[in-house]
């Protein structure tokens, strides 16, 4: 009985650690990706903590704008206008987060380049999802 309980505890602990490791890997990859992007374009920030706070703040603000963005994109449906809508809301989230923080300074042109880059990445993943769905049918 005791072996069974210890075995179950070990399995639950290992699964928990695996999930934590996967999440840490994703967050780390995103953090270092943003760090590299900002280094290429000369964005200044005070500390890695302020960069992490900026990323989290951008996610929260972007999540708030996600609903009106998707509604407008579905109502209009045209690819170019969808591009403009999604880039605008992404830029707005990044810009608001930038303005809320004094410890990071992002030039306007870098904000716009980042929005376009994020849109291209999002479209690439959506195309992969659509392709996988079509193959499974």
Helices and strands as residue ranges (DSSP letters): H 2-41, E 44-45, H 48-76, H 79-100, E 104-105, H 108-136
